[in-house]
């Protein structure tokens, strides 16, 4: 996972994290270590048309499935423990 700030919920498990700020909940695991990201992730930005970000946050609860989400339809996305 790569980002300026990466938030791992309780018990989350990811392969690798590249973040300026890594917030890891209790029991979360980064299996192959961490590092500093190279931002922006794509440089120069690929030729996508301008998009307007959404304003509604999305919360995916334990055991819940959600998606697919439309491009830029959300403000933020939080996946709880055991979300798929």
Secondary structure, 3 states (H helix, E strand, C coil): CEEEEEEECCCCEECCEEEEEEEECCCCEECCCEECCCCCCCCCCCCCCCCCCCCCCEEECCCCCCCCCCCCCCCCEEECCCCC
